[in-house]
Amino acid sequence: LCVPAAAMETVLLSGLALALALPSVALENGLARTPPMGWMSWERFRCNVDCQEDPRNCISEQLFFEMADRLVEDGWRELGYEYINIDDCWSAKQRDTAGHLAPDPKRFPSGIKALADYVHARGLKLGIYGDLGIFTCGGYPGTMLEHVKQDAQTFAAWGVDMLKLDGCYSSAEEQAKGYPEMARALNATGRPIVYSCSWPAYQGGLPPKVNYTILAEICNLWRNYDDIQDSWDSVLNIVDWFFTNQDVLQPAAGPGHWNDPDMLIIGNFGLSYEQSRSQMALWTVMAAPLLMSADLRSISPSAKEILQNRLMIQINQDPLGLQGRRIVKEKSYIEVFLRPLSQAASALVFFSRRTDMPFRYTTSLAKLHFPEDAVYEVQDVYVGKIVGALKTADNFTVVINPSGVVMWYLRPVALPVQPWHVVRQQAPGKDFHPAFL
């Protein structure tokens, strides 16, 4: 089926306008109205189950007790980082005699219910990992179709608040049956459980194999693409895929249903300071879940400062829930990203792919398709200072470090008579795809 680009854009605009006008139908659970925030074990601690040789870093209840303590005592919880998420390799190698999943008795001697109680007592929520297949990706018992209802009931009985359901060792047909069935089973437990699906990642992430309209009715968030690794190349890979395919992905996201580009690796070993700032800014402009995967017991002050930036988190958690878009891609290896926010505010990210030296990038809000005759108060998100009032027609220059970003938060001081989204849909600039769909 060949659809002209203009017609396709009309379809996307109409579809998203309808989606924004209707209440979220994601799981009918009313959850994840903003992108979930918290901590997840996988990227930093993987499937380390050797608690005899490496007790501090193995997947055990002690690790999650300690991370919960850090979220509370080091100011993370107050900023919105509320989920402690167990990933793969937590379970025993076999189901119990009644067919239930069970935690490894040596590494989780207190049981998952006790861990959930510990987490809840500290004002946090517990996430857990499952896999729709014979085995999990790490080789532990998976959830076959006949176990879907039983496992949902087990997780609810334990007091779990989020389920990440992976897709190793399952067929496309099993996934097409199992992911919706788990949504129904979670709902049937009566416990509010955020549902994170890996379904699209196993089907290439794009139509026609992936139907994002259906996905948004089933899952609260979903993994679309490859696992993140602790490297800048991995971050760039993910960024390239998401923004190359933004016309498909951006309309799919919104309150209750989010694209998930995977964990924040800030505070680990693979990113420089500038690259860490870039990941945080780009994930925020994507309206991505902010799920950290670093050792919070030893995280550096600079990484903590990036992750705890209050204005950044406010932008990420904006209630309008629109995912941002890349609006400029320069030959100079500078890219500009825009995320429309509530109350006619916006976030702009100026990103440098250069590796040589800081680059002076000059543009204007008019060139970035902001409405004519508007005035904005500009705040630098990382510096925190108000840059000043900026008219749409004014030229300005930002200095962007190699692999780095400059991020602005723009509040309207004076706007034209028509709302921005109306202006932009009526008179978009040449070759411009409206960011405010």
Legacy VTK file of the C-alpha trace (Angstrom):
# vtk DataFile Version 3.0
C-alpha trace
ASCII
DATASET POLYDATA
POINTS 437 float
0.000 0.000 0.000
1.566 3.265 -1.148
0.269 6.353 0.649
1.443 9.864 -0.355
3.484 11.594 2.354
0.968 14.422 2.722
-1.881 11.975 3.131
0.098 9.946 5.633
0.815 13.064 7.703
-2.911 13.876 7.692
-3.643 10.362 8.937
-1.034 10.698 11.687
-2.368 14.103 12.716
-5.957 12.867 12.780
-5.044 9.702 14.666
-3.077 11.501 17.330
-5.679 14.245 17.682
-8.199 11.500 18.417
-5.827 9.796 20.827
-5.228 13.039 22.702
-8.972 13.687 22.917
-9.774 10.302 24.430
-8.839 8.954 27.856
-6.052 6.392 27.812
-7.224 2.861 27.227
-3.849 1.376 28.107
-4.688 -1.664 30.194
-7.688 0.241 31.581
-5.494 0.691 34.645
-4.992 4.457 34.715
-1.272 3.948 35.423
1.914 5.520 34.042
0.241 8.814 33.195
3.785 10.188 33.050
6.883 8.141 32.139
7.835 5.778 35.000
10.952 6.681 36.984
13.151 4.481 39.117
16.015 2.029 39.146
16.546 -1.261 37.312
19.219 -3.869 37.910
20.012 -5.183 34.436
22.521 -2.932 32.681
24.792 -2.513 35.679
24.456 -5.908 37.423
23.271 -8.205 34.588
22.897 -11.864 35.557
25.549 -11.963 38.277
24.341 -14.779 40.551
27.674 -15.557 42.229
26.864 -14.366 45.720
29.676 -16.411 47.243
32.462 -14.634 45.361
30.723 -11.301 44.752
28.063 -10.810 47.451
27.923 -7.036 47.029
27.045 -7.107 43.327
25.060 -10.300 42.800
21.328 -10.412 42.042
19.997 -10.923 45.568
17.505 -9.399 47.957
20.362 -7.560 49.649
21.128 -5.616 46.469
17.515 -4.461 46.208
17.255 -3.657 49.924
20.333 -1.456 49.585
19.155 0.280 46.405
15.792 0.986 48.032
17.625 2.581 50.949
19.638 4.726 48.552
16.532 5.927 46.698
15.059 7.073 49.992
18.115 8.440 51.780
19.838 10.152 48.849
16.907 12.215 47.609
15.852 10.142 44.616
12.368 9.248 45.833
11.347 12.864 46.372
12.244 13.608 42.750
10.001 10.826 41.417
12.359 7.845 41.188
9.949 5.440 42.843
10.377 2.019 41.216
12.927 -0.597 42.281
12.899 -3.045 39.389
14.253 -6.578 39.538
15.364 -7.789 36.111
16.279 -11.317 34.952
17.917 -14.098 37.014
15.979 -13.641 40.255
14.120 -16.933 40.227
14.857 -20.515 41.111
15.778 -22.733 38.165
12.492 -24.620 38.468
8.895 -23.740 39.295
7.642 -25.096 42.631
5.546 -28.251 42.963
2.333 -26.273 42.372
3.754 -24.773 39.183
4.389 -21.311 40.644
7.413 -19.169 39.926
9.609 -18.925 43.011
12.652 -16.808 43.899
16.053 -18.413 44.298
15.990 -19.539 47.959
19.639 -18.710 48.637
19.684 -15.284 47.042
16.158 -14.242 48.083
15.662 -16.134 51.363
12.990 -13.705 52.605
10.915 -14.060 49.418
9.609 -11.453 47.009
6.627 -10.549 49.210
8.976 -9.500 52.014
11.044 -7.457 49.551
7.883 -5.757 48.272
6.842 -4.972 51.856
10.283 -3.468 52.545
10.058 -1.332 49.411
6.471 -0.238 50.097
7.295 0.719 53.673
9.760 3.244 52.230
7.244 4.824 49.885
8.610 2.994 46.842
7.244 0.449 44.367
8.602 -2.922 43.252
9.006 -4.091 39.689
9.761 -7.637 38.566
10.821 -9.401 35.373
9.167 -12.203 33.454
9.538 -13.668 29.994
6.863 -14.869 27.605
8.569 -18.083 26.535
10.002 -21.399 27.640
12.911 -19.656 29.376
13.894 -16.117 30.278
16.770 -14.644 28.295
19.053 -15.695 31.169
17.817 -19.301 31.127
15.384 -19.187 34.045
11.763 -20.425 33.910
9.676 -18.459 31.448
5.949 -17.874 31.246
4.346 -20.204 28.728
0.796 -19.393 27.622
-0.672 -21.869 30.103
1.109 -20.062 32.960
0.077 -16.480 32.114
-2.863 -16.216 34.540
-1.046 -18.087 37.291
2.023 -15.872 37.051
-0.050 -12.680 37.021
-1.779 -13.856 40.206
1.587 -14.726 41.780
3.009 -11.281 41.055
-0.104 -9.593 42.435
-0.027 -11.721 45.587
3.578 -10.716 46.161
2.664 -7.014 45.918
4.452 -6.305 42.644
3.776 -2.873 41.098
5.356 -3.266 37.644
5.978 -6.207 35.333
8.528 -6.204 32.521
7.628 -9.091 30.213
10.461 -10.070 27.877
10.141 -12.291 24.810
13.075 -14.693 24.572
12.289 -18.271 23.483
8.833 -17.492 22.100
7.394 -17.360 18.580
5.619 -14.434 16.945
2.360 -16.344 17.283
2.904 -16.963 20.998
3.735 -13.299 21.513
0.600 -12.190 19.656
-1.476 -14.301 22.042
0.550 -13.949 25.220
1.139 -10.205 25.526
-2.570 -9.274 25.327
-3.445 -12.242 27.563
-1.032 -11.008 30.250
-2.659 -7.557 30.093
-6.043 -9.141 30.766
-4.604 -11.355 33.488
-2.955 -8.433 35.284
-6.208 -6.471 35.160
-8.099 -9.451 36.528
-5.925 -9.561 39.666
-7.380 -6.250 40.810
-3.894 -4.977 41.682
-2.567 -1.920 39.806
0.507 -3.246 37.970
2.297 -1.183 35.311
2.861 -3.412 32.292
6.097 -3.102 30.293
6.153 -5.170 27.098
9.144 -6.170 25.000
6.852 -7.346 22.189
7.747 -4.737 19.501
11.489 -5.229 20.010
11.109 -8.867 18.948
9.169 -7.882 15.827
11.581 -5.257 14.500
9.867 -2.303 16.165
8.075 -1.044 13.043
4.874 -1.575 11.054
3.483 -3.674 9.521
4.711 -6.244 12.044
4.109 -3.860 14.951
0.694 -2.237 15.352
1.191 0.656 17.766
-2.535 1.363 18.041
-3.091 -2.120 19.449
0.069 -1.930 21.538
-1.101 1.253 23.269
-4.297 -0.542 24.287
-2.341 -3.398 25.855
0.848 -2.025 27.424
1.850 0.966 29.546
5.324 1.054 28.028
7.249 -1.073 25.593
10.758 -1.790 24.419
11.006 -1.052 20.702
14.664 -1.669 19.982
17.931 -3.263 21.103
19.181 -3.456 24.685
21.345 -0.544 25.722
25.000 -1.309 26.455
27.437 0.740 28.518
28.817 2.742 25.601
28.293 5.969 23.694
27.961 3.990 20.451
24.992 2.173 21.972
23.320 5.441 23.000
23.823 6.891 19.510
22.463 3.711 17.928
19.269 4.016 19.941
18.937 7.761 19.283
19.425 7.224 15.540
16.783 4.499 15.377
14.210 6.388 17.413
14.494 9.673 15.545
14.878 8.103 12.099
11.540 6.436 12.786
9.948 9.300 14.712
7.006 9.627 12.307
5.884 6.152 13.378
6.968 6.198 17.030
6.106 9.722 18.168
2.319 9.481 17.671
2.226 6.170 19.583
3.380 7.691 22.867
1.300 9.527 25.425
-0.081 9.326 28.964
-0.394 5.655 29.882
1.611 4.299 26.926
5.270 5.132 26.307
8.090 4.229 23.959
10.997 2.903 26.035
14.510 3.402 24.590
15.881 1.441 27.579
17.800 2.325 30.735
19.855 5.360 31.692
23.504 4.288 31.908
24.648 7.563 33.492
26.958 6.824 36.434
28.522 3.691 34.956
31.732 3.349 32.929
30.960 4.015 29.260
29.899 7.674 29.059
31.857 10.862 29.525
30.378 13.776 31.446
29.144 15.456 28.253
27.712 12.193 26.912
25.916 11.603 30.193
24.289 15.021 29.954
23.300 14.206 26.385
21.639 10.906 27.255
19.594 12.549 29.999
18.475 15.396 27.734
17.636 13.174 24.769
15.715 10.654 26.904
13.788 13.557 28.415
12.889 15.057 25.044
11.715 11.551 23.986
9.355 11.416 26.986
11.189 8.211 27.892
10.912 6.309 31.164
13.802 7.330 33.432
15.002 3.981 34.752
18.533 4.268 36.057
20.890 1.307 36.057
23.939 2.376 38.023
25.340 1.532 41.451
23.630 4.170 43.597
25.883 3.240 46.511
28.944 4.658 44.767
27.589 6.957 42.049
29.694 10.055 41.375
28.467 13.509 42.417
28.490 14.682 38.778
26.341 11.752 37.596
23.983 12.257 40.535
23.671 15.950 39.692
22.652 15.119 36.109
20.096 12.512 37.172
18.651 14.715 39.909
18.198 17.853 37.795
14.781 19.066 38.924
13.915 21.058 35.818
14.921 18.129 33.591
12.629 15.818 35.558
9.810 18.367 35.415
10.131 18.402 31.610
10.282 14.604 31.394
7.167 14.330 33.560
5.185 16.994 31.720
1.497 16.022 31.951
0.787 16.702 28.275
2.885 13.609 27.547
3.948 14.469 24.006
7.127 12.827 22.731
9.555 15.242 21.099
10.968 15.193 17.602
14.209 15.998 15.794
13.456 19.121 13.779
16.902 20.043 12.413
19.814 17.934 11.203
22.710 20.103 10.045
25.675 19.222 7.838
27.800 20.593 10.670
26.708 17.554 12.794
24.466 19.696 14.974
20.934 18.464 15.587
17.991 20.224 17.216
15.166 18.483 19.056
11.881 19.983 20.219
9.372 18.745 22.743
6.125 20.716 23.181
5.024 20.954 26.802
1.909 21.959 28.685
0.956 25.632 29.081
2.513 26.399 25.665
6.031 25.823 26.996
8.721 23.917 25.076
12.005 22.120 25.554
14.772 22.548 22.984
17.875 20.372 22.834
20.867 21.416 20.747
23.040 18.318 20.302
26.536 18.051 18.840
27.778 14.865 17.190
31.129 16.535 16.633
34.279 15.140 18.228
36.667 18.041 17.655
35.889 21.172 19.685
33.005 23.252 21.020
30.810 24.505 18.186
29.075 27.881 17.960
25.628 27.273 16.519
23.556 30.282 15.453
19.860 30.158 14.687
16.558 31.758 15.730
13.255 30.543 17.071
11.719 31.615 13.755
14.022 29.192 11.920
12.869 26.506 14.370
9.252 27.228 13.375
8.120 28.938 16.550
5.129 31.275 16.006
5.744 34.805 14.803
5.586 37.708 17.248
6.014 35.486 20.291
8.345 36.147 23.217
9.810 33.450 25.474
11.613 33.403 28.765
14.532 31.018 28.230
16.048 28.942 31.025
19.174 26.828 30.607
18.172 23.415 31.995
21.643 22.350 33.137
22.953 25.731 34.310
19.591 26.620 35.828
19.862 30.329 35.038
17.338 32.370 33.098
19.057 33.231 29.820
16.624 36.068 29.184
13.621 36.994 27.086
13.855 35.973 23.445
11.716 37.123 20.534
10.984 34.653 17.769
12.888 36.722 15.207
16.031 37.210 17.361
19.172 35.376 16.302
21.049 33.635 19.119
24.170 31.492 19.467
24.693 28.452 21.667
28.083 26.865 22.281
27.786 23.060 22.271
30.603 20.825 23.488
31.601 17.719 21.488
29.090 14.887 22.125
27.273 17.366 24.329
24.045 19.311 24.550
22.639 22.678 25.408
19.076 22.313 26.653
16.575 25.133 27.021
13.205 25.386 28.715
11.068 28.065 27.056
8.063 29.634 28.769
5.862 31.969 26.719
5.799 35.562 27.904
3.710 36.741 24.954
2.020 34.584 22.338
0.136 35.386 19.136
-3.656 35.318 19.279
-3.961 31.766 17.961
-2.615 28.857 20.013
0.721 27.564 18.767
-0.557 24.149 17.694
-3.263 25.762 15.530
-0.769 28.123 13.923
1.671 25.325 13.254
-0.880 22.994 11.720
-2.227 25.736 9.451
1.065 27.101 8.216
3.977 24.741 8.719
7.325 25.800 7.312
8.837 24.197 4.266
9.814 20.546 4.825
8.646 20.860 8.413
6.738 18.139 10.221
4.845 19.736 13.115
6.236 18.723 16.466
2.978 19.669 18.172
0.776 17.044 16.544
LINES 1 438
437 0 1 2 3 4 5 6 7 8 9 10 11 12 13 14 15 16 17 18 19 20 21 22 23 24 25 26 27 28 29 30 31 32 33 34 35 36 37 38 39 40 41 42 43 44 45 46 47 48 49 50 51 52 53 54 55 56 57 58 59 60 61 62 63 64 65 66 67 68 69 70 71 72 73 74 75 76 77 78 79 80 81 82 83 84 85 86 87 88 89 90 91 92 93 94 95 96 97 98 99 100 101 102 103 104 105 106 107 108 109 110 111 112 113 114 115 116 117 118 119 120 121 122 123 124 125 126 127 128 129 130 131 132 133 134 135 136 137 138 139 140 141 142 143 144 145 146 147 148 149 150 151 152 153 154 155 156 157 158 159 160 161 162 163 164 165 166 167 168 169 170 171 172 173 174 175 176 177 178 179 180 181 182 183 184 185 186 187 188 189 190 191 192 193 194 195 196 197 198 199 200 201 202 203 204 205 206 207 208 209 210 211 212 213 214 215 216 217 218 219 220 221 222 223 224 225 226 227 228 229 230 231 232 233 234 235 236 237 238 239 240 241 242 243 244 245 246 247 248 249 250 251 252 253 254 255 256 257 258 259 260 261 262 263 264 265 266 267 268 269 270 271 272 273 274 275 276 277 278 279 280 281 282 283 284 285 286 287 288 289 290 291 292 293 294 295 296 297 298 299 300 301 302 303 304 305 306 307 308 309 310 311 312 313 314 315 316 317 318 319 320 321 322 323 324 325 326 327 328 329 330 331 332 333 334 335 336 337 338 339 340 341 342 343 344 345 346 347 348 349 350 351 352 353 354 355 356 357 358 359 360 361 362 363 364 365 366 367 368 369 370 371 372 373 374 375 376 377 378 379 380 381 382 383 384 385 386 387 388 389 390 391 392 393 394 395 396 397 398 399 400 401 402 403 404 405 406 407 408 409 410 411 412 413 414 415 416 417 418 419 420 421 422 423 424 425 426 427 428 429 430 431 432 433 434 435 436
